């Protein structure tokens, strides 16, 4: 079996174009956020509109993570998950970018400013 | 009888290889933070099984067993990441086998790219339907795809070198 054929190149170009288009769509409305919603297993458990640090607590009363909202940007600190992907995501100020913690099944969805809400990239 | 023994040894060798890599891979850091993502080097035994023409069923067995064994070794059994990994590797095994069997248009690299694409897509679909239950996780899709391209290239190169030195035709049943 051959390592590459001509079609492999076309496939690669299609996938790379797809990646570039999606990254462009992800980053296009880049302005500050006005708050965030925290979802645990699909249910909204917290609505953040004021600056400060919020704790996300599970049904059993266990601390899952702290969410910090300062200066129109948001981040996760002190998560109880093993790999800390949500902490390493860092500050988020793009209303399209969610912070997701797979082990704890939490989504932190930033809310965009009024004029930035017209574009919804998730319907493509 | 001989065929059956060959088939069992083939599945066993590739499963052992893949689950060991699955375990070691969890220590490798990811350069960007993408939730639930791994490098995916443990998919090269799957690719090897596909391109040596051993059959769809055997490849699916390897995909299932390597996720089971690898996740038991790394303590992730039945966790959300286990379900994502299981769906991803079964889907990539299935689509790689189908594209290998029914089209003769792709080389090893192309088959590997197809596997990476479907693995990433199915992982995100499982996460968005059953785990975080929100479609927003698709924001991370392009970054996963980009890393999928790199891993697919590395996996295809490894398989290419193995096929040069090992005659896998003797495993065909």
Interface residues (C-beta under 8 A of the other chain):
Chain A: X1 X2 X3 X4 X5 X7 X8 X11 X12 X15 X16 X18 X19 X20 X22 X23 X26 X39 X41 X42 X85 X86 X88 X89 X90 X96 X97 X98 X100 X101 X102 X103 X105 X106 X107 X109 X121 X122
Chain B: X30 X33 X34 X35 X36 X51 X79 X80 X81 X84 X105 X106 X107 X108 X109 X110 X113 X114 X117 X127 X131 X132 X133 X134 X135 X136 X137 X138 X139 X140 X141 X142 X143 X145 X146 X149 X156 X160 X163
